């Protein structure tokens, strides 16, 4: 069984659908804690370290063989927790795929608190791979307000427009920093590869749950980068 730590309920049907399409038979157990993101935004991601650890330990006590954190803001906190089972951040396989695609990477985020953690993750993966990196981060202004208001269509439209504004002269690949942004890559009209985290992250989580440890093949858990390109 793979447990998923979410900070929004919108992720539950997304990951259930991905599981049904690509990982039939994988049991998912969702833990939704919106208050973790709220506090991390208000204070800092480190402020929720103890609370995240509590959630992870409960998930393991309920039978989780691995845990996937789908929130990019608190992903590093979750990944560093001692839970007794593999804990993965959903965006790490995406970051690894991004640096493999080329040195120029543009990170788009709808939430300002996600920019720094995602940039640090991409830099870490570039360092691990020994690859050069020219990184840009861009906030999609107004998008998170739409998300919080329940205007999913408007939210994704702004994200898609931001992706379309990035040209091949700017970058080799676009990274959508938050899992909730993923559907925008299906509608964004751009020749630039766009990476989203849910499919790649779930594949790595499924592998960890099956093996009981992180896949030694690497950060992507053996998943092709094309799985996250739109």
Steps between C-alpha positions, in 0.01 A plus 500: 500500500619849412392790720472848355534819702299781339438858605192532277216254433515577126792259468306192614308432174804594291720234658219245509457544125874468438507186711209348308665578167858401569520305828194276535503306823698763689322595821505871576412657833456876496584729794377856439634773729441847357612657827858391435528718191322788671748497786799448272395806299439705813818401685737275304510142373724409794223608739296193403780246545352341810146496362614342174690236696183417694303452177769277353520284811121453499514400134766240572303369799207448262710283271669735253810352337593842360365855516474753217472868596315687225559850641809668356519758779544239775657228286851544637370485857316176429792346314739564790272350764591169661192288435640148473387471135598690183356852490505665159418850384285494190713752312842336529462270196376801301804703606730218392325480163528878461877515543536205262306694234752784481684761703239775465206441735207731574297427813142630506317513832158631597597530865797712604596265785559226243760686294798469733449130590455403136802702387711338771382156392586559134842630603553193718410264216730685261782464752432130547505444125804722447309706245524875433193704593361839399190534716221756490197514731177678416189557711167472318341814640138467609480127438491388863218741575298325230587160646394599851175645363419167337545637146698203370443592136630852555792370703612260230448758229741739670755221543468400134540862390813531713643186338418635155687821581821300546673447165758256373745792502447520878528139608538132415220389732221641717433359847155537656592523865168391654305181438179701464649671192537176305183520286622829353767322299229324301362831371813715484596561138877506508780316322696494826474175698290545814554274801245433772553298815200270566563215252875488555461530876237230528711262292794551736272459802351181359849360444602587856186341645559186295871473583483630856786739423593768250572372149878488453451589132488865604276791589246418232456146628575379150216707351548660160497877500249490215233393750486857624533691174208676341 
